[in-house]
Amino acid sequence: MPANTLQRVPLAMDRTERFYRIDQLLHEQGVVSRHSFMKELEVSLATFKRDLEYMRDRFNAPIAWEAARALRFPVFGSTSRRPSHS
């Protein structure tokens, strides 16, 4: 490889992008396994848990675990409250 060629390193998904992707996956599939989320988001279990806690605490996202270690919908559906930006 020539010395002046730059290698592009893929950037990790930032937190806001992960929130959006979690919401999107739940809206598309309804129930999503923890394994599927972690594979899609490319994060550790600890990061995934922190993201879910943040979404529940700050966005009042009605995220719930099912017995088979899956999340269920809705996250930001019509029955949930989004944070106000006042």
Secondary structure by P-SEA (a helix, b strand, c coil): ccccbbbbccccccaaaaaaaaaaaaaacccccaaaaaaaacccaaaaaaaaaaaaaccccccccccccccccccccccccccccc
